[in-house]
């Protein structure tokens, strides 16, 4: 176990204002692997003041130089990829291969994309008799979750730095160690002091102080819809911009013409990925009534192969929450065809990969985000019924459509009320905008649309 000291403020590790610490627990064996300081409002204030002081200089830095710092950051992260993967595995419980392929690799792609965008984006344009400037919005508060701890930091910090903003990051208390590695990488990459700052702490203390701070111009938050509402309310009082990436209950719609076996296999894998702790996971599989029984059989067999290989969920509270949803599904009449509330291990925060059949759209497991390895399979009568069910939740973050004809799938996807749809297993694209409809959030991350969130627009008339 290692006790980590200090907050990264003004380009250096500085002692925390208080004495309290947060224990970081390995979800696999429930052992404490380290501690970090529990930040206070005083720590947050120091970080925001540092970001505020650094803002004029960084905003005035030519985009090419900002691009060079981001490229250097990407290179440092690449050189430390093994350490990053091992750290995420230790504090999140993710299997090492997944940590290497996703938790370490995806942030490299995102950082690299913003290094290119910073160098090529048109920060100024001519519109009629006006010149329109796209300027940094100011100081950004980035409050990030534990499920993809480095990716979510990079997805906020990289576009903010590319835009010319300065940043204060408050990482999730369950996964702060990789955030500290990121701060070290920022330092090594030569990002000027105060441009990036890190405060570890609890959400109700450090997170709330950061959201409330009058020196913050934009709050970018990824997490639960309930917390997002609270942050939006705080920001509304100051007429402060928010970017919110919140919950999801995404539909995986398998049309009758699709390759059923492939669609089910990929759909199950999507839900089990990262132990089900993915806001965009396709946790509702919609299958035509004539193919329903076959799909259930395929899904049950696919889920049974995972066992405990997907890794645990992040902590005991989350494990108990997911088990509670499984119990709720059983109580409401869903048919368990794989998994269940029992843990596959005696130790660690493991949840069995679970599949429910005979799920109706009014059931809790079909409406609420579970955030664990739990799949609900629903039947539909025809395409209009499938669309109604797919759009029938308060969420709209992601989804999938499968069909034998791509045009058929695209036509259906265009009518889905969701921010991102994968067609016949489409690959992740770090340049495509990511964000939600309805209660899945406000704003977009990634690519040029993600950069735009951190820019303010000014027009000069001639």
C-alpha positions, 0 to 999 in steps of 0.5 A: 500500500502506498500513501499518496500525498498532495494535490497537483496545483500550479504545476507542483504537488502541494500539501492538502489543506486537510488531513483526511484521506481516501482509501483506494480498494482493489475490487478483486480482493478487497485490499486497500492498495493506497490512499490519496488526500480527501480534498476540501473547499480550500484545496478546490479554491487554490486549484481554481485560482491557479487555473484562473491565473494561468488562463490569459497566457494559455488562451493567448498561446498559439494553437500550434503550440497548444497542439505540440503540448497535446502531442507531447502528452500523448507521447508520454501517455504512450510511454507509460501505457503499461503502468496505466493499464496496471494501475486501472486494473488494480483500482477498478478490477478490470482484467489486464488485457481489457485495461491495455486494449481500452483503458490505456489505448483509447485515451491515446487515440483521443489525445492524438485527435485533439493534438491534430484538431488544435493545429487545424481547427478554424478558430476564426472565420469570415461570415459576411461583413463579420469576423467570428472568433471562437475563443476559450470559454475559460476555467473548466471544472472536469468531474469524472467517473470511475468506470473509464477513469483515464478516458473520461479525463482525457475526453475533457482535458484534451479538448479544453486544452486544445481550445485554450481553456485551463482545467481543474479535475476532480476524479472519482474517489474510487479510481484516483490513482490513474488520475495522479499518473495523468497529472505526472504525464501533463507535467512531463509533457511541459504543459505550463503551470496552472493550466492543469490542476488535480484535486482528489476528494469526495463528490459531496465535498470537493466535487460540489465545491468545484461546481459551485466555485464562481471562478469556474466558467464551465462544469463538465460532468460525467456520471449519474443522472441524479448527480447531473441534475444537481450540478445543473441546478448549481450552475443555473444559479450562476448562469454557468455552462454545463456539459453533462454525459449521464445515464443510459438504457440503450436498445440493441434492436435486432430486425428480422433480416439480421444475422441473429447469431452475430447480433446476439453474440456481439450484443451480449459482449457489449453488455458484459464489457467492463463488467457492465459499467458502461453508460452506453451499454446495449442493456436492452435487446429487442428481438422479433417475437418469431426469433425470440426463443432462439435469441434467448437461447443464444444469449444465455449460452454466450453469457454463461461462458463469461463466468468471473472473467469479466472482472468485478464491479468497482465497490461493494455498494455497486455490487449490492446495487446490481444484485438488488436490480437482479432481485427486482427483476425476479420479483417483477416476473422476469425469467432468469436464463443466465447468472443471478444474484449469487456471486461467482466468487467468495471474495471481491465485488463480483456479479454473475453475468446475468440475462433476463428473458420475458422482460416487459417494457414496464419492468424496472430492469427495462427502464432503469440504468443498472450499471452492471453485467445484466441484459434484458431481452424484450420481444416486439411485434413489428418494426413500429413496436420495436421503435416505440420500445426503443424510445420508451425510456427517459434515456437516449445515449446510445444504441444499435441496429442490426439488419440484413440490409444496411439501408434498412438499419440506417432508416430505423436508426434515424428514428431512434431518440438517441445520440449515437447508434452502431449499425451492424456492429459499427466500430468505436470512432474517437472522432464521432460526437458522443452524448445524449438525448433526453435525460442522458445529458447535454452537450457532446464529447469527442472530435470537433463537436467535443472541442466546440463545447469549450469555446465561446463565440464572438463576432466582430462587424466591419 
